């Protein structure tokens, strides 16, 4: 992925995470369940943001992420 695509995807995932956090803080209304599971959406948003952040760092530094084994 290019830098532009990575930044756009990171902005989308951060906004998705913010939306899920906002929805999770709203009071529960009995009899009206949420159609989107906020906890799962929050987890996926955070996970995708971490992965895209690592990819962004590797794009900016020019060194690929190899992990701890190397």
N, C-alpha and C positions, 0 to 999 in steps of 0.2 A: 504494500500500500504506500501511496505517496504521502508526503507531509500534509497536504491539503485534505485528503480523504481521512487521514488519521485525526486531524484537528476537528473536522466536522463530526466524525463518529464519537470522539471524546466529548464534544459539546452536547450531542444527543444523549449519550449515556449519563452525563452529569445532570442534564435537565430531567431525564427519566428518574434518576435517583432522588433529586429534589422533589419531584412530583410525588413519588412514592412515600417519601418522608413526611410531606405535608398531609397526604391522605391518611397515613398511619396515625397522625396526631389528632385527627378529627374525632369527635365523640361518636360512640357507637349508637346507631339508631335501631332499636329493636324492630324486627320484622322486615328490615330492608338490608339484606346482606350485600356486600360489595361484590361486583362481578369480576373485578381484578384483584387477585390476592396481593395485598400490599407488601407483605413480608417477602414473598418470592420475587416481586418486582424490585424491591429494594436490594435484595441479595444479588440478583442478576445485574443490576445497575452498578453496584459496588465492584463486583467481580470484573465486569467489562471495563470499568474505569481503570482498575489496577492494571489489567492486561494492556489496554491502550496507552496508559501512562508509561509502562515499561517499553512499549514499542516506540513511543514518541521519544523517549530518552535515547534509544538505540539509533533512531533516525538522526537526532540532533548531534550525537557524539560521533557517529560513523562507525561504531564498534558494535557488532551483533552481540546479543545477550546469549551467553553460553552456559550460565548456571554456575553452581559451586564446584562441579567436578573438574573443571579445567583450570 
